[in-house]
Amino acid sequence: MDAAGSLALSAVQVLTAMATGAGTEAGRALGDVVRARLGTSDEGRAALARVNADPADPAAAQGLQEAIREAIAADPEFQGRVTAALAGPPPATPPAYTISHSYKDSIVIGPGSKVRRSQISMGPLTINNTRSARVSLTAAAALLLALLALAAYGGAQVITGDDSPGVSSGTSPRSPRTASSAPSAPSPSGGASVPVVRDAASAEQILPGPKSLPDGWAFASGSPQKDTCRNGRVGSEKDGTLHYICKGSLLDLTAWYNPGAAAGFDKVHIEVVTYSSHDAAAQGYLGQKAEEANNPPSGVTEESLPSYCEQSAFFSVAYPGILDGVDRGEARSVVHCGTVIFSVYVTNEHGSSVDLDTLSALSQTVATRAQQALNGKTPTAAFGRS
């Protein structure tokens, strides 16, 4: 298979996954690129329509692959756009280390300090490069590293006063402690500490359950579920400013809801992320707000709705169908409550209209439940029930 064919095959695999609901942000970007190019011809539109009608049809996938391959072979610019979409966005930050130079017969220890053949020179100090001297230097370096690690650990304990396992410790964040009994995080004003939700069971209660939802609503299969907030996940402002969404996060819980046939929308998605401190949550809020405001890069409108908790933002977005050209609509919110951030998505798969009233009311319900959990109480706030 030639390069164009391989690239087209990869593109079709992503697009068919999108058509079956297993999509990603990179997949949406690829769909926009492919639709814009193939939508200029009858053959291209027909290939897209066949896959949209039956994503599992091998013949339809083969037809779309051939249409993309021909377009790639004829249009180098399109090839570059497909390649970029498949690669996804670049890493948010460069690697924390670089390898710059190599030295023959010497090892650079620091500016003005080198090991050369038989001697080690560090400023005014010269050490013979013998086996015993090297062993002594290795032992001294190991002791220094141990002391530095001990100092860092002790300093962290003095600052936070928290001996509970963190996310990166390898220990499951599920703990018998509730929000009220878990160690609190420092407040942004430096006064009384603020509560932190570390227990997954307590965090899960922030998500409205069947008893807190209107009749006909139900959890989708597999919900709620525990996710992992990716360390590289960032929100980018339009001026290029980056905000880390997951830095300091403890728990990431997601639930999908089927609202039933009576609703004017098709599905609801809620994500709850808890943090180890108020500052980490504030940074996560800025990141999630930027993420929602710029995804997709165009077509997002910030809406003016009542604010909840400390900070909240609301958006509506209309985006074109990946394969079928049918516009979709989505209403989104991001809300910051103490050390908890949550996002609500109300999606209309059959048109570009969005239900901002439902978004606002559901966001208020989740905000109230988050505050109840942070206060050590069992969340009882209900949506759409008296």
HUVEN-V71194 format. One record per residue. N is the residue number from 0. RES is the residue in three letters. PHI is phi in radians with two decimals (NA if undefined). PSI is psi in whole degrees, -180 to 180 (none if undefined). D_FIRST is the distance of its C-alpha to the first C-alpha in whole Angstrom. Layout:
N|RES|PHI|PSI|D_FIRST, N|RES|PHI|PSI|D_FIRST
//
This chain:
0|MET|NA|132|0, 1|ASP|-1.31|175|4, 2|ALA|-1.09|-41|7, 3|ALA|-1.11|-40|8, 4|GLY|-1.15|-40|6, 5|SER|-1.14|-42|6, 6|LEU|-1.15|-40|10, 7|ALA|-1.13|-39|10, 8|LEU|-1.07|-45|10, 9|SER|-1.08|-41|12, 10|ALA|-1.11|-43|14, 11|VAL|-1.14|-39|15, 12|GLN|-1.06|-41|16, 13|VAL|-1.20|-43|18, 14|LEU|-1.19|-38|20, 15|THR|-1.19|-33|20, 16|ALA|-1.13|-40|22, 17|MET|-1.07|-42|24, 18|ALA|-1.16|-22|25, 19|THR|-1.71|7|26, 20|GLY|1.63|2|28, 21|ALA|-1.74|56|27, 22|GLY|-1.66|167|26, 23|THR|-2.35|171|26, 24|GLU|-1.07|-42|28, 25|ALA|-1.10|-36|24, 26|GLY|-1.14|-38|23, 27|ARG|-1.12|-42|26, 28|ALA|-1.09|-41|25, 29|LEU|-1.11|-41|21, 30|GLY|-1.05|-40|23, 31|ASP|-1.09|-42|25, 32|VAL|-1.11|-48|23, 33|VAL|-1.19|-43|20, 34|ARG|-1.11|-40|24, 35|ALA|-1.10|-35|25, 36|ARG|-1.46|-49|22, 37|LEU|-1.32|-22|22, 38|GLY|-1.22|-4|25, 39|THR|-1.51|-4|26, 40|SER|-2.36|153|25, 41|ASP|-1.10|-40|26, 42|GLU|-1.12|-42|22, 43|GLY|-1.14|-44|21, 44|ARG|-1.10|-38|24, 45|ALA|-1.15|-41|24, 46|ALA|-1.10|-42|21, 47|LEU|-1.12|-42|22, 48|ALA|-1.13|-39|25, 49|ARG|-1.13|-41|24, 50|VAL|-1.21|-38|22, 51|ASN|-1.12|-35|25, 52|ALA|-1.19|-36|27, 53|ASP|-2.63|88|25, 54|PRO|-1.06|-22|23, 55|ALA|-1.54|-1|22, 56|ASP|-1.35|113|21, 57|PRO|-1.05|-36|18, 58|ALA|-1.16|-40|18, 59|ALA|-1.15|-42|19, 60|ALA|-1.10|-40|16, 61|GLN|-1.12|-40|14, 62|GLY|-1.12|-42|16, 63|LEU|-1.16|-39|16, 64|GLN|-1.06|-42|12, 65|GLU|-1.18|-39|12, 66|ALA|-1.13|-41|15, 67|ILE|-1.18|-41|14, 68|ARG|-1.05|-44|11, 69|GLU|-1.13|-39|13, 70|ALA|-1.17|-39|16, 71|ILE|-1.12|-45|14, 72|ALA|-1.12|-30|13, 73|ALA|-1.63|-15|17, 74|ASP|-2.40|95|18, 75|PRO|-1.02|-34|18, 76|GLU|-1.14|-41|21, 77|PHE|-1.10|-40|19, 78|GLN|-1.01|-44|16, 79|GLY|-1.14|-38|19, 80|ARG|-1.21|-39|20, 81|VAL|-1.12|-45|17, 82|THR|-1.05|-44|17, 83|ALA|-1.15|-40|20, 84|ALA|-1.15|-40|21, 85|LEU|-1.16|-34|18, 86|ALA|-1.25|-26|20, 87|GLY|1.39|179|23, 88|PRO|-1.18|153|27, 89|PRO|-1.22|162|28, 90|PRO|-0.99|146|30, 91|ALA|-1.18|-34|33, 92|THR|-2.36|149|35, 93|PRO|-1.23|164|34, 94|PRO|-0.98|150|34, 95|ALA|-1.41|3|38, 96|TYR|-2.50|155|38, 97|THR|-2.39|152|37, 98|ILE|-1.96|113|37, 99|SER|-1.75|-52|38, 100|HIS|-2.43|160|40, 101|SER|-2.13|150|40, 102|TYR|-2.21|132|44, 103|LYS|-1.44|130|45, 104|ASP|1.10|18|48, 105|SER|-2.68|155|48, 106|ILE|-2.21|124|47, 107|VAL|-1.37|122|48, 108|ILE|-1.66|-37|50, 109|GLY|-3.06|175|51, 110|PRO|-0.97|124|52, 111|GLY|1.37|8|55, 112|SER|-2.24|124|54, 113|LYS|-2.49|157|52, 114|VAL|-1.82|119|52, 115|ARG|-2.24|112|53, 116|ARG|0.88|-90|53, 117|SER|-1.85|-6|57, 118|GLN|-2.36|153|58, 119|ILE|-2.00|121|56, 120|SER|-1.98|124|58, 121|MET|-2.30|92|58, 122|GLY|1.09|-127|60, 123|PRO|-1.37|-6|64, 124|LEU|-1.70|130|63, 125|THR|-2.15|129|62, 126|ILE|-2.15|132|61, 127|ASN|-1.13|138|60, 128|ASN|-1.49|67|57, 129|THR|-1.87|169|58, 130|ARG|-1.07|-44|57, 131|SER|-1.16|-37|60, 132|ALA|-1.18|-40|59, 133|ARG|-1.13|-41|55, 134|VAL|-1.08|-42|56, 135|SER|-1.11|-42|59, 136|LEU|-1.11|-41|56, 137|THR|-1.09|-43|53, 138|ALA|-1.13|-40|56, 139|ALA|-1.14|-41|57, 140|ALA|-1.12|-42|54, 141|ALA|-1.10|-41|53, 142|LEU|-1.12|-41|57, 143|LEU|-1.10|-43|56, 144|LEU|-1.09|-41|53, 145|ALA|-1.10|-42|54, 146|LEU|-1.14|-40|57, 147|LEU|-1.11|-43|55, 148|ALA|-1.10|-42|53, 149|LEU|-1.12|-40|56, 150|ALA|-1.13|-43|57, 151|ALA|-1.10|-43|54, 152|TYR|-1.12|-45|55, 153|GLY|-1.11|-40|58, 154|GLY|-1.08|-41|58, 155|ALA|-1.12|-39|56, 156|GLN|-1.16|-39|58, 157|VAL|-1.16|-40|61, 158|ILE|-1.24|-48|59, 159|THR|-1.60|-28|58, 160|GLY|1.09|27|60, 161|ASP|-2.12|117|57, 162|ASP|-1.83|16|57, 163|SER|-1.43|151|54, 164|PRO|-1.19|140|51, 165|GLY|-1.63|-177|48, 166|VAL|-1.12|-38|44, 167|SER|-1.49|4|43, 168|SER|-1.37|-14|46, 169|GLY|1.55|-7|43, 170|THR|-1.55|140|46, 171|SER|-1.04|135|46, 172|PRO|-1.23|-10|47, 173|ARG|-1.19|126|49, 174|SER|-2.47|151|52, 175|PRO|-1.23|-9|56, 176|ARG|-1.40|148|57, 177|THR|-1.74|179|57, 178|ALA|-1.05|-36|57, 179|SER|-1.34|-27|60, 180|SER|-1.73|-11|61, 181|ALA|-1.31|154|58, 182|PRO|-0.98|142|59, 183|SER|-1.59|164|58, 184|ALA|-1.73|154|57, 185|PRO|-1.06|143|59, 186|SER|-1.40|157|59, 187|PRO|-1.11|-23|58, 188|SER|-1.60|-4|62, 189|GLY|1.42|7|63, 190|GLY|-1.60|-131|65, 191|ALA|-1.11|146|65, 192|SER|-1.24|159|62, 193|VAL|-1.92|149|59, 194|PRO|-1.25|151|58, 195|VAL|-2.23|135|54, 196|VAL|-1.63|107|53, 197|ARG|-1.87|-19|51, 198|ASP|-1.55|125|51, 199|ALA|-1.07|-35|48, 200|ALA|-1.14|-39|51, 201|SER|-1.20|-41|53, 202|ALA|-1.12|-37|50, 203|GLU|-1.13|-29|48, 204|GLN|-1.23|-16|52, 205|ILE|-1.16|-31|51, 206|LEU|-1.28|124|48, 207|PRO|-1.05|132|50, 208|GLY|-1.66|-179|51, 209|PRO|-0.94|-35|51, 210|LYS|-1.29|-13|55, 211|SER|-1.88|12|55, 212|LEU|-2.13|161|53, 213|PRO|-1.10|158|54, 214|ASP|-1.03|138|54, 215|GLY|1.71|-18|50, 216|TRP|-1.41|150|48, 217|ALA|-2.73|154|47, 218|PHE|-1.14|139|44, 219|ALA|-1.25|162|41, 220|SER|-0.98|132|39, 221|GLY|1.52|-2|39, 222|SER|-1.79|152|41, 223|PRO|-1.32|163|43, 224|GLN|-2.42|157|40, 225|LYS|-1.63|124|40, 226|ASP|-1.89|179|38, 227|THR|-2.09|119|37, 228|CYS|-1.22|116|38, 229|ARG|-1.25|132|35, 230|ASN|-1.07|-30|37, 231|GLY|-1.51|5|34, 232|ARG|-1.34|121|35, 233|VAL|-2.33|155|37, 234|GLY|-1.88|133|38, 235|SER|-1.94|124|38, 236|GLU|-1.22|164|41, 237|LYS|-1.13|-24|40, 238|ASP|-1.52|5|42, 239|GLY|1.67|-7|39, 240|THR|-1.14|133|42, 241|LEU|-1.85|141|40, 242|HIS|-2.22|126|42, 243|TYR|-1.35|123|41, 244|ILE|-1.42|-36|41, 245|CYS|-1.80|-3|41, 246|LYS|-1.13|121|43, 247|GLY|1.46|7|46, 248|SER|-1.34|149|44, 249|LEU|-1.93|-49|46, 250|LEU|-2.34|145|44, 251|ASP|-2.33|108|42, 252|LEU|-2.07|141|42, 253|THR|-2.31|143|40, 254|ALA|-2.42|138|42, 255|TRP|-1.92|141|40, 256|TYR|-2.19|142|43, 257|ASN|-1.77|113|43, 258|PRO|-1.41|-6|46, 259|GLY|1.59|166|46, 260|ALA|-1.20|-23|46, 261|ALA|-1.31|-18|50, 262|ALA|-1.35|155|48, 263|GLY|-1.58|20|46, 264|PHE|-2.53|172|43, 265|ASP|-1.82|-34|41, 266|LYS|-2.73|159|40, 267|VAL|-2.27|140|42, 268|HIS|-2.33|129|40, 269|ILE|-2.21|132|43, 270|GLU|-2.10|133|42, 271|VAL|-2.10|127|45, 272|VAL|-2.16|128|44, 273|THR|-1.85|153|47, 274|TYR|-2.23|163|48, 275|SER|-1.45|-13|50, 276|SER|-2.70|164|52, 277|HIS|-1.15|-40|53, 278|ASP|-1.11|-40|52, 279|ALA|-1.12|-39|48, 280|ALA|-1.16|-39|49, 281|ALA|-1.09|-40|50, 282|GLN|-1.18|-40|47, 283|GLY|-1.10|-37|44, 284|TYR|-1.09|-47|46, 285|LEU|-1.05|-39|45, 286|GLY|-1.16|-46|42, 287|GLN|-1.17|-37|41, 288|LYS|-1.08|-46|43, 289|ALA|-1.14|-37|41, 290|GLU|-1.09|-45|38, 291|GLU|-1.28|-33|39, 292|ALA|-1.23|-23|40, 293|ASN|-2.09|22|37, 294|ASN|-2.27|108|34, 295|PRO|-1.26|176|33, 296|PRO|-1.08|-20|34, 297|SER|-2.41|162|36, 298|GLY|1.62|2|38, 299|VAL|-1.69|133|40, 300|THR|-2.12|127|43, 301|GLU|-1.37|131|46, 302|GLU|-1.84|150|49, 303|SER|-1.69|105|52, 304|LEU|-2.30|163|53, 305|PRO|-0.95|139|56, 306|SER|-1.51|148|55, 307|TYR|-2.21|151|55, 308|CYS|0.95|-142|56, 309|GLU|-1.41|-42|56, 310|GLN|-2.56|145|53, 311|SER|-2.70|152|51, 312|ALA|-2.48|146|48, 313|PHE|-2.30|142|47, 314|PHE|-2.43|152|44, 315|SER|-2.15|148|43, 316|VAL|-2.54|138|39, 317|ALA|-2.06|127|38, 318|TYR|-2.33|146|34, 319|PRO|-1.25|151|32, 320|GLY|-1.03|140|30, 321|ILE|-1.11|-43|26, 322|LEU|-2.12|-30|25, 323|ASP|-1.76|-6|28, 324|GLY|1.31|5|30, 325|VAL|-1.49|122|33, 326|ASP|-1.15|144|35, 327|ARG|-2.00|159|36, 328|GLY|-2.26|148|39, 329|GLU|-2.56|136|40, 330|ALA|-1.90|135|43, 331|ARG|-2.31|150|43, 332|SER|-2.41|152|45, 333|VAL|-2.31|127|46, 334|VAL|-2.29|137|49, 335|HIS|-1.93|115|50, 336|CYS|-2.13|97|53, 337|GLY|1.07|-116|55, 338|THR|-1.77|21|52, 339|VAL|-2.16|136|50, 340|ILE|-2.11|137|47, 341|PHE|-2.40|155|46, 342|SER|-2.24|141|44, 343|VAL|-2.12|136|44, 344|TYR|-2.24|125|41, 345|VAL|-2.00|114|42, 346|THR|-1.97|135|39, 347|ASN|-1.97|109|40, 348|GLU|-1.46|-7|36, 349|HIS|-2.10|25|38, 350|GLY|2.91|168|39, 351|SER|-1.59|-3|40, 352|SER|-1.25|149|43, 353|VAL|-2.24|155|44, 354|ASP|-1.86|90|47, 355|LEU|-1.24|-29|49, 356|ASP|-1.12|-45|52, 357|THR|-1.13|-42|50, 358|LEU|-1.02|-47|48, 359|SER|-1.14|-47|52, 360|ALA|-1.15|-41|53, 361|LEU|-1.21|-37|51, 362|SER|-1.12|-39|50, 363|GLN|-1.10|-41|54, 364|THR|-1.09|-48|54, 365|VAL|-1.16|-37|52, 366|ALA|-1.08|-43|53, 367|THR|-1.13|-42|57, 368|ARG|-1.14|-38|55, 369|ALA|-1.11|-44|54, 370|GLN|-1.13|-38|57, 371|GLN|-1.10|-42|59, 372|ALA|-1.13|-40|56, 373|LEU|-1.16|-27|57, 374|ASN|-1.50|5|61, 375|GLY|1.40|14|60, 376|LYS|-1.82|158|61, 377|THR|-1.29|122|59, 378|PRO|-1.06|131|57, 379|THR|-2.22|-8|59, 380|ALA|-1.05|135|58, 381|ALA|-2.08|152|57, 382|PHE|-1.86|125|55, 383|GLY|1.30|18|56, 384|ARG|-2.26|146|59, 385|SER|-1.40|none|62
//
